[in-house]
């Protein structure tokens, strides 16, 4: 089969003996207690059959669908979720030998970056004529380093992928050096060439996601839709704004088509709206909800992600039309307004409580996300936050809570200026840049918190709050 581009998922590999992800074993090697909690929680999550898995494919699927619409032949390579490195390598080499693949695209999260480089090596060693293209947040902000880290990568795509990859593939097809392709970095005559940034694309041009590509791979069907790209806020730990540039919205026709395709063609009953702030634009939310109500679309479950300051009774009443059960995820982050202020979160803990109460009153599921160890935090503030969460659960204000360790991701304000935030970056082992499951020792320390102290605080939070979370999941 002739394939213009094969989109490959870099992944965490499983240890053949334990059936656990390699990074989990490595991270928790000396922490039996945490390893046990991790396994328990994973088993509990599987036993309650949480509706949303496979989230990692939405970016790839969007690029694949767009390229297909533009007459490129595209395939996804995403074998079994639980796989060892050796088996993955064998399958990939077999695929590359059996098909005429011109280019391979990889889009790793930061912790997958070393794996993506290992995969590029496999590709080039199998067939050196295949072009290797790497994109995503991590390499967008550290593009030039890629060429120091690996001789097996041909092009880095910076920022939004669809339009840049399309231009790049057109050049590859015509054997032209991509001098005019905006948004790429590459090596030519032993020199790194960084073309100017590409403009943000018109997302109204994006076709509905071609879920049949995932079906072909025997992936569980999970309905992921995004109605927008980008975020108007600029939190210090986040790179969304720099990556997507500015917020853009799809048209109502596009969104309605995506919903009806998922429901009518794929018989999806659960939809996750994968937007940074779903309720940022009330007019669009109203149209989405109106469409679902008018078309009598009967969804069992939907999940949205948003911010407390966009939640009010009016918008929540509209959201009630989405599905029978609605889960509203809020990035609450910390119970201290001082920390929220340093984060540039632009909202207070009081606003979060108000939003949680509105969500509860309207019989939706509130799901709080927290960041432990953000710059300007300390022992007292973290212990206070742990107690705060316990009270939210006890008083049934927010039953689901998940804590991540702060991670200074490239592209975030903290990574660009760690001294200003009192952060000491202790490791550039990118495989450790993962907040879930978090790495210990942490990749950083704070003026006010050592790596050991962050670990102890997390353990305390994990043991108390997460056990309350898991029992909530089991009883739901
Ligand atoms: S954390 Fe959320 S609200 Fe803040 S910039 Fe990132 S996406 Fe936007």
Boltz pocket constraint, residues with backbone or C-beta under 6 A from the ligand:
constraints:
  - pocket:
      binder: B
      contacts: [[A, 231], [A, 232], [A, 233], [A, 234], [A, 235], [A, 238], [A, 239], [A, 240], [A, 241], [A, 276], [A, 277], [A, 307], [A, 331]]
      max_distance: 6.0
